[in-house]
Amino acid sequence: MIDSHAPAPPGAPPSWAGPARLPVRPGTGRFLVLLCAFACAACGLVYELELVAFASYLTGDSVTQASVVLSVMVFAMGVGSLGAKRLRRHAAAVFGAVESALALIGGSSAMALYAVFAWTGGRDGVWAGGPRCLLAAFSLAIGLLIGAEVPLLMELVQRIRRQDAGGAVADLFAADYVGALVGGLAFPFLLLPFLGQLTGALLTGAVNVAAGGALVLGLFRRDLTRRARWTLLAAGLAVLGVLSCAAALAGDFERAARHAVYGPDVRVAVRTGVQEVVLTGGVRGEPLDLFLDGRLRVGGRDEHRYHEALVRPALAGPHARVLILGGGDGLAAREVLRGSGVRRVDVVEPDPALADLARHDPGLSAVNGHALADPRVRVHTADALTWLRRARGPAYDVVVADLPDPGTTASARLYSQEFYGLARRVLAPHGRLAVHAGPVAARPRAFWTVAATLRAAGFATAPYRLPGHATGAAAGPDRSAGASRAPRDWGFLLAAPGRTPPPLRPGPGRPGTLTRAGLAAAARAAERTRTGTLPASTLVRPRY
């Protein structure tokens, strides 16, 4: 006599895991499940990359932010996978609900994060950490839902046609990994350049809910109760409606958010193939500000003081041939062209759209004095490090490194010993190299580490520090409670090959704006911050 309550033999499927009642043949059904796994994996990786991109845009430290976001998500995926084990009895219904929730949360994540950052990012108190807390919450929630997908899809595959666990895992993971590859390539090469971060995330959410809904309501509809079918259908349509409305309003939302971040005078906001470029003011008497990837690159109130301090000391000597690394805005070239005897200026700028803007935008071209239209100026579209590797011979009297601050991971290689060694190779024997090394008061260790790296590359350095004007609260993603109170200054290093530091004296330019006494005071101000210097290899020798 058989005991109906006896435990099932080892390896036998649970009593509720009977064959699924499919409207198609088992082979076709299994293919459709794997196709859905492919689509969901692609969408999941896009969500991850969206969060990493936004985190990098928010803080600038891409390595740290990518590590935090991905670590939180992978941890959450493990928790979600464990949680899904208890829900396999209703695998089809739960999978449909998971995909609807994932599409809504992942698809709207970029817009929600941008909104919180734009309207609360500059506040003090409890709001100061709002964007980062929300970023962690999205990473956790998306990771939980992505982690729940694989056990549920595994259950659905096995209910169509039971096979050994190893084979089922191999098939499912193959579809998952190929989908991740497609999502990883689609984000930088398709979604980001053609749709932008907000619309790209919303479209990904729509694809996600459509794939999950089609699988559950089309293939496994006979396994669902009537109430479950209508509930999932209503939830999916609601999510699609929300995402569609958000996509329709994305343009107006982005303009409003930009005004909240950058102020009401935004004139140009374009995403090039390299970066996001935003121009504010500059046509009706107001100061012109240039933001690159959200960070203030040119401040109209102070830019002439910055560029004079960077360029003019380097021109106190032979300066017939000048190389500018960066400087696609044309402002460093403007200062160089004020020197008498300049015969050739080469500008190496990685973003051709920025150089085009510097030539044709009425505000920016007026501020740079139409420098890029001068016949002595030649603009080369290339990465500075790559261009230096290809350059040959001592061809320049002066090299000006007008590059982003060394405080970001992306710019670290432009402050490396290799970079400065290549710059020394293109300098004439008595040439000079001018380097902007970031704010001294806020990051003195980074500033003096750049100085140590220059010495390691065979240069002698003369440091100097110039205070900036107080212009109120910071604009752009650098807004923070600490940033607005930090002393605003610029740190520079004038370097020459050999062991003798170059003398600090003003070269040709506007009279009275930069004096020998002022430079001496700037040098003393820099020396007062010389504490806690790190070895040259600590911060600025990245691995390639």
FENNORLIN-V34072 format. One record per residue. N is the residue number from 1. SS is DSSP state (H for helix, E for strand, C for the rest). PHI is phi in whole degrees, -180 to 180 (999 if undefined). BURIAL is # if it has 24 or more other C-alpha atoms within 12 Angstrom, else .. Layout:
N SS PHI BURIAL
N SS PHI BURIAL
This chain:
1 C 999 .
2 C -93 .
3 C -82 .
4 C -68 .
5 C -101 .
6 C -69 .
7 C -65 .
8 C -69 .
9 C -62 .
10 C -58 .
11 C 87 .
12 C -74 .
13 C -70 .
14 C -61 .
15 C -63 .
16 C -88 .
17 C -96 #
18 C -76 .
19 C -61 .
20 C -75 #
21 C -92 .
22 C -103 #
23 C -84 .
24 C -132 .
25 C -67 .
26 H -57 .
27 H -63 .
28 H -67 .
29 H -62 #
30 H -64 #
31 H -62 #
32 H -66 #
33 H -65 #
34 H -66 #
35 H -66 #
36 H -65 #
37 H -60 #
38 H -59 #
39 H -65 #
40 H -67 #
41 H -66 #
42 H -62 #
43 H -65 #
44 H -61 #
45 H -70 #
46 H -62 #
47 H -60 #
48 H -61 #
49 H -68 #
50 H -61 #
51 H -66 #
52 H -64 #
53 H -64 #
54 H -67 #
55 H -63 #
56 H -66 #
57 H -64 #
58 H -73 #
59 H -117 #
60 C 87 #
61 C -95 #
62 H -67 #
63 H -66 .
64 H -62 .
65 H -67 #
66 H -62 #
67 H -64 .
68 H -66 #
69 H -62 #
70 H -69 #
71 H -65 .
72 H -63 #
73 H -68 #
74 H -65 #
75 H -60 #
76 H -65 #
77 H -62 #
78 H -64 #
79 H -64 #
80 H -64 #
81 H -65 #
82 H -65 .
83 H -64 .
84 H -70 #
85 H -58 .
86 H -80 .
87 H -111 #
88 H -68 #
89 H -60 #
90 H -115 #
91 H -59 #
92 H -65 #
93 H -66 #
94 H -66 #
95 H -62 #
96 H -61 #
97 H -66 #
98 H -62 #
99 H -68 #
100 H -64 #
101 H -65 #
102 H -66 #
103 H -63 #
104 H -68 #
105 H -72 #
106 H -68 #
107 H -66 #
108 H -93 #
109 H -62 #
110 H -63 #
111 H -68 #
112 H -65 #
113 H -65 #
114 H -65 #
115 H -65 #
116 H -63 #
117 H -67 #
118 H -66 #
119 H -101 #
120 H -128 #
121 C -64 #
122 C -96 #
123 C -88 #
124 C -95 .
125 H 73 .
126 H -66 .
127 H -81 .
128 C -58 .
129 C -98 #
130 H -57 #
131 H -60 #
132 H -71 #
133 H -64 .
134 H -66 #
135 H -61 #
136 H -64 #
137 H -65 #
138 H -64 #
139 H -60 #
140 H -67 #
141 H -66 #
142 H -66 #
143 H -63 #
144 H -59 #
145 H -72 #
146 H -64 #
147 H -64 #
148 H -76 #
149 H -66 #
150 H -63 #
151 H -61 #
152 H -70 #
153 H -65 #
154 H -61 #
155 H -64 #
156 H -67 #
157 H -62 #
158 H -70 #
159 H -75 #
160 H -77 #
161 C -153 #
162 C -71 #
163 C -141 .
164 C -63 .
165 H -61 .
166 H -61 .
167 H -66 .
168 H -64 #
169 H -64 #
170 H -63 .
171 H -65 #
172 H -68 #
173 H -69 #
174 H -61 .
175 H -62 #
176 H -65 #
177 H -70 #
178 H -66 #
179 H -62 #
180 H -62 #
181 H -61 .
182 H -64 #
183 H -64 #
184 H -65 #
185 H -83 .
186 H -68 #
187 H -63 #
188 H -78 #
189 H -101 .
190 H -129 .
191 H -68 #
192 H -66 #
193 H -73 .
194 H -99 .
195 H -115 .
196 H 88 #
197 H -67 #
198 H -72 #
199 H -66 #
200 H -61 #
201 H -67 #
202 H -66 #
203 H -64 #
204 H -61 #
205 H -63 #
206 H -65 #
207 H -63 #
208 H -62 #
209 H -71 #
210 H -68 #
211 H -66 #
212 H -65 #
213 H -66 #
214 H -63 #
215 H -67 #
216 H -74 #
217 H -79 #
218 H -95 #
219 H -91 #
220 C -112 #
221 H -64 #
222 H -74 .
223 H -87 #
224 C -105 #
225 C -72 .
226 H -59 .
227 H -65 .
228 H -65 #
229 H -62 #
230 H -68 .
231 H -66 .
232 H -66 #
233 H -64 #
234 H -64 .
235 H -64 #
236 H -63 #
237 H -65 .
238 H -64 .
239 H -64 #
240 H -61 #
241 H -64 .
242 H -63 #
243 H -67 #
244 H -67 #
245 H -63 .
246 H -64 #
247 H -66 #
248 H -65 .
249 C -98 .
250 H -62 #
251 H -63 .
252 H -65 .
253 H -63 #
254 H -66 #
255 H -65 #
256 H -65 .
257 H -67 #
258 H -63 #
259 H -65 #
260 H -68 #
261 H -82 #
262 H -102 #
263 C 102 #
264 C -80 .
265 C -101 #
266 E -69 #
267 E -104 #
268 E -130 #
269 E -143 #
270 E -133 #
271 E -106 #
272 C -85 #
273 C -72 .
274 C -113 .
275 C -163 #
276 E -93 #
277 E -116 #
278 E -128 #
279 E -117 #
280 E -125 #
281 C 66 #
282 C 95 #
283 C -123 .
284 C -123 .
285 C 94 .
286 C -79 .
287 C -62 #
288 C -95 #
289 E -120 #
290 E -118 #
291 E -114 #
292 E -116 #
293 C 51 #
294 C 84 #
295 E -107 #
296 E -64 #
297 E -100 #
298 E -132 #
299 E -104 #
300 C -57 #
301 C -74 .
302 C -121 #
303 H -62 #
304 H -66 #
305 H -69 #
306 H -63 #
307 H -72 #
308 H -64 #
309 H -67 #
310 H -74 #
311 H -95 #
312 H -63 #
313 H -61 #
314 H -73 #
315 H -88 #
316 C -80 #
317 C 160 #
318 C -59 #
319 C -151 #
320 C -69 #
321 E -122 #
322 E -128 #
323 E -114 #
324 E -113 #
325 E -97 #
326 E 88 #
327 C 70 #
328 C -67 #
329 C -76 #
330 C 82 #
331 H -78 #
332 H -66 #
333 H -63 #
334 H -58 #
335 H -68 #
336 H -63 #
337 H -70 #
338 C -75 #
339 C -80 #
340 C -76 .
341 C 87 .
342 C -75 #
343 C -104 .
344 E -151 #
345 E -131 #
346 E -104 #
347 E -110 #
348 E -107 #
349 E -127 #
350 C -74 #
351 C -111 #
352 H -64 #
353 H -67 #
354 H -67 #
355 H -63 #
356 H -65 #
357 H -64 #
358 H -65 #
359 H -82 #
360 H -114 .
361 C -69 #
362 H -63 .
363 H -72 #
364 H -69 #
365 H -67 #
366 H -69 #
367 H -68 #
368 C -86 #
369 C 65 #
370 C 54 #
371 H -64 #
372 H -73 #
373 H -89 #
374 C -68 #
375 C -66 .
376 C -81 .
377 E -99 #
378 E -123 #
379 E -102 #
380 E -111 #
381 E -88 #
382 C -168 #
383 C -69 #
384 H -61 #
385 H -67 #
386 H -63 .
387 H -65 #
388 H -65 #
389 H -63 .
390 H -91 .
391 C -70 .
392 C -132 .
393 C 79 .
394 C -74 #
395 C -109 #
396 E -131 #
397 E -81 #
398 E -138 #
399 E -121 #
400 E -114 #
401 E -98 #
402 E -98 #
403 C -118 #
404 C -59 #
405 C -56 #
406 C -74 #
407 C -79 #
408 C -107 #
409 C -64 #
410 C -63 #
411 C -94 #
412 H -61 #
413 H -69 #
414 H -83 #
415 H -127 #
416 C -90 #
417 H -64 #
418 H -62 #
419 H -60 #
420 H -71 #
421 H -64 #
422 H -69 #
423 H -64 #
424 H -64 #
425 H -65 #
426 H -91 #
427 E -83 #
428 E -68 #
429 E -53 .
430 E -110 #
431 E -78 #
432 E -136 #
433 E -118 #
434 E -107 #
435 E -130 #
436 E -90 #
437 C -113 #
438 C 86 #
439 C -70 #
440 C -82 #
441 C -66 #
442 C -78 #
443 C -136 #
444 H -64 #
445 H -66 #
446 H -66 #
447 H -61 #
448 H -74 #
449 H -70 #
450 H -61 #
451 H -61 #
452 H -65 #
453 H -67 #
454 H -61 #
455 H -64 #
456 H -65 #
457 C -87 #
458 C 99 #
459 E -106 #
460 E -103 #
461 E -121 #
462 E -124 #
463 E -84 #
464 E -154 #
465 E -132 #
466 E -120 #
467 E -73 #
468 C -95 #
469 C -79 .
470 C -72 .
471 C -120 .
472 C 85 .
473 C -67 #
474 C -69 #
475 C -111 #
476 H 80 #
477 H -64 #
478 H -77 #
479 C -63 #
480 C -166 #
481 H -62 .
482 H -76 .
483 H -66 #
484 H -71 .
485 H -95 .
486 C -71 .
487 C -61 .
488 C -92 #
489 E -153 #
490 E -127 #
491 E -109 #
492 E -127 #
493 E -134 #
494 E -100 #
495 E -126 #
496 E -140 #
497 E -61 #
498 C 111 .
499 C -109 .
500 C -103 .
501 C -63 #
502 C -70 #
503 C -69 #
504 C -92 #
505 C -149 #
506 C -73 #
507 C -87 #
508 C -65 #
509 C 166 #
510 C -65 .
511 C -70 .
512 C 84 .
513 C -89 .
514 C -140 #
515 C -116 .
516 H -62 .
517 H -65 .
518 H -65 .
519 H -69 #
520 H -64 .
521 H -65 .
522 H -65 #
523 H -66 #
524 H -65 .
525 H -63 #
526 H -70 #
527 H -63 #
528 C -68 .
529 C -98 #
530 C -77 #
531 C -141 .
532 C 67 .
533 C -66 .
534 C -94 .
535 C -60 .
536 H -60 #
537 H -80 #
538 H -72 .
539 H -112 #
540 C -125 #
541 C -122 #
542 C -70 .
543 C -89 .
544 C -103 .
